[in-house]
Amino acid sequence: MPTTLRFFAPHSLNVRQGKAMGDWDFLYEMNERGYSPEEIADAAGCGAAPWEWEQIGREWINSQLEDEPEDDAYSVEPYDPFQSRDGFPFSVLEQAQIFQDLVDCAARHFENTGRYLQVWGELGEIYAEIKFGLRRHGTRTPGSDGTIAGKLVEVKTISPEKSNDRVLVKSQGNFEQLLIVRIDRDFQFQGKLFNRSELKGVTGKFLRGRLDDGASNA
């Protein structure tokens, strides 16, 4: 394990988020326990140690997703008219066109450079707007990204870059449903909305879900 990992995550997050150094002591402990750099980065992003996570069985989630349709940027059908973020977007059809343009740009960039644009979270949430009618919050709201049919929803996007199949969600977050969106290397999208009651391990600080890379193409 590179020595720099002992200092990277706590220091950078302390500066960016105003956290006290003691809040990130578990990252040092993770390094000492031999966790991988990606696992340490995941924990830094969520703000808690992996031994506080609860696991949702990957087989269960895979079985839920296997019959869900796959969409590319042009096949996804816009949901009924909606507004989010203090009245935006003005047009669902325009938002669908923007989504297509973003996916096309990301795909061309990858073909030209072999590198992915880091736009996964935004793509996942725009897809959720168009496909599921997500109404995103107008301002940053801890614990959820928006609402669908009046219920608070947390959106988690799995990008084609992820070498593992983990999804981490704070169980104490203020959400009623979890929407998992997966994007594959061909920029195909697949997603499903889960009620919080369907998730396993809800008693822990974190819910941990897994998707098997070979189980679907989205």
N, C-alpha and C positions, 0 to 999 in steps of 0.2 A: 504493500500500500504506500503510495508516494507520501512523503512527509508533508508536502504542501496541503494535503487534505485536512491536516490537523488544524489549519488556520483559515482556509478559504471560506467555507460556508458561514461560520459564526461571525467572522469579521465583516464580510460583505453584507450580510443580512442585518447586522447590528447598525451599520451606517445607513442602509436603505430603508429600514423599517423602524428604526429608533428602539430596537429591542436592547435590553440589558444583556451584557455578555453572559451572565449566569443562565439566561433563558435558553442558551444554545449549548450548555454543557453536555447534553446527551449526544451531540455530534462528535465531540471528542471521544466519548465512550464508544460510539459506534465504530470509529476508526480503530480504537484499541481492540474491539471485539472482532475486527476483520471484515466488516461490511464493505461492499464494493462501492466505488465512486458514485455509481448511479443510484444505489440504495441510499447513500448519504445525501445526494442531491434531492431525491424524493422526500426524505425526511425533513430536509431544510425547507422545501417548498410547503410542506404541510405543517411544520412547526411542532412535531412530536416524534418521539422515538418509535421504531417499528415494534418494539415489545409492548406498545400500547395499542397496536392495531388489532382489529378483529377481521377474520377472513370470511368472505363470501365464496363458496365453492365455485371453481371455474366451470365444472361440468354443468352446474345449474344454470349459470349465465349463458354458456354456449348453447344449451338446449333451448333457452328462451330466444336466442338470436338466430338460430339456424333457419327458421322459416320467415325471417323478416326480409323484405325486398331490399335490393341494392339499387342505389341511385347514382347516376353521374350528375354533373352540373346541369345538364340539359334535360334530364328525364324527371327530376324531382318536381312534383306539382305544388304550386303555391297553395298554402292553407287559406282559409277564409280571410278576408281583409282584417288586419290587426294594426295596432299601433303600440310602440314601446319607446322607452327612453324619452319620456316627456313629449310624446306625440310623434316621434320619429319611428320608422321611416314614413315619409309622406305617401309612398306608393309601394305596395307589395310587389307589383310587377317590376318596378325599377330595382327593388332590392334583389329580386331573382336574377336580373341582368347583371347587377354588380357581383353577385355570387358567381355567376358563370365566368365573368371577366377575371375575377380573382383566382378561381381554380385554373383557368386557362393560363394565366400569367405564371402561377406557381408551377404548373406542369412544364411550360416552356423553359422556365428558369432551370428546372431540374434537368431537362434534356440538354440544355446548353452548357451547364456547369457541373452537373453531377451532385449538386447541393440543393437541399430543400430550403425554401423560404420559411421562416419561423412564423407562420400565420395560422397554425393549427387551431388554437383556441378560438380565434375570431371566425374561422371557417366553420368550426363545429357549432358555434352559437348562431351564425347566420343560417346554416342548414336547419338548426332547430327552429328558428323563426319561420322559415319557409315551409318546412315539412310538418312541424308539430304545432305551429302557432305560438311559439314562445314569445311572450311580451317581456323584453328585457327591462331591468330596472333603469330608471333614469340616472341614478347615482350609485356609487359603490355600496352594495348591501352585503355585509358579512353573512355567509352561510347559504346564500342562494343567488342565482343569476337572473331570475325572473319568475314569471308565472305562466302556467298553462291552465286554462279553464278555471282560473282563480286560485290555483294551488301553487305554493312556492316550489320552485324547481332548481336543482343544482345540475349543471351540465358538465360532464366530463368527456373530453375528447382524447381518443387514442390515436396517435399519429403513426405513420409507417416507419418512423425512426425509432420507435421504442423497441429496445431489444428484449424487454420483459413484457409481461402481460398484466401488469398490476394497475389497478385503479384504486386510488386512496381518497376517501371522503371523510371529513370530520363528522362523527355521528352526533355531536352536540350542535352542529350547524342548523340554522333555521330553515330547513327545507322539508317538504312533504313528499316530494318525488325526486327520483334520480333519473336523469336522461343520459345514457351512454351512447356516444357517437364514435364510430370507428371509421378511419380513413385509410385505405390501403395504398399500395405503391402505384396503382393505376388511377388514383383519385376517385375511387368508388366509395360511396358513403353508405353506412348502415347504422341504424339507431333504434333504440327501444326505450320506452318510458317505464320505470318501475315505481310502484308505490313503496313508500318507506317500509311499510309493514311486510313487504315481500323480501326485504333484505335480511340476510342472516348476520348474526354477530352484532346486533344493534346496541348491546350493552357496553361495548368498549368505546374508547375515545375516538377510534377510527373504524370505518368500515373498509374492508379490503376486498375488492373484487378482481377477478382474473378473467382474461379472454385468451384462449389458446390461439396462437398465430396461425395454426393450421386448420382451425375449425371453421373459419369463414373467410371470405375474400373482402370483407369490408372493415 
